[in-house]
Amino acid sequence: MGILDTLLGRSKTVRPNLDHLFGLPGAQVTLEVTEGLLPTGQAGVCFKPASGEGFVATEEELRQMLSPEVSPAGDGASTELAGETDEFGYRWVVIGAPEFSNLVTHVHYVNSTLEEHGYGSQLLCSVFGFAKKAPDGTPAPASIYLVYLYKRGAFYPFVPTGPERRDNEAELRLKVELESDLVLEADLDRWFPLWKLPVH
């Protein structure tokens, strides 16, 4: 971007790139090795509801296509299209899958389906939960999240520590650890806090 663009407030358009989601399995390995974190088996796709019959039909199509019998990953993963909006008026598709690669496939599929039906402008983000290993080797409830910003085509780590509180130091450490695996959002002002996530 040239100096004239800077002065006039113009910036390059960032195009969504859902294929960036497929960097997540590498990031999973990194998080397990460096932080002792495991995926919780849940992810969520957040979107802003649109009014009208078209979106209602797309929601119903998602319910049918994401049923265990016709799972795109062929793994019988569970998928729930949340019937209620969150406190900010956004809706979530919450997905559960025992294998992380299948979870990524499902999230890609949900985003792609909405995009293909003309609802890309309503897509906001996708969120993946991670947690420390429990004594039996399984993950506890999510304590760290990787957030994919649809319109930016980039990720950032989000580490909530309590109501309206986050660990910025941990987030910056994770940024350094994950930069070889994921396309990360360079603008820290876009690392928005996501409170009361439905992803566990």
HUNORGI-V662881 format. One record per run of one state. SS is the DSSP state (H for helix, E for strand, - for the rest). FROM is the first residue (numbers start at 0). TO is the last residue. If there is no record, write none. Layout:
SS,FROM,TO ; SS,FROM,TO
This chain:
-,0,1 ; H,2,7 ; -,8,16 ; H,17,34 ; -,35,35 ; E,36,47 ; -,48,51 ; H,52,64 ; -,65,66 ; H,67,69 ; -,70,76 ; E,77,80 ; -,81,88 ; E,89,95 ; -,96,98 ; H,99,115 ; -,116,118 ; H,119,121 ; E,122,132 ; -,133,137 ; E,138,138 ; -,139,142 ; E,143,148 ; -,149,152 ; E,153,157 ; -,158,158 ; E,159,161 ; -,162,163 ; E,164,165 ; -,166,166 ; H,167,177 ; -,178,182 ; E,183,183 ; -,184,186 ; H,187,189 ; -,190,199
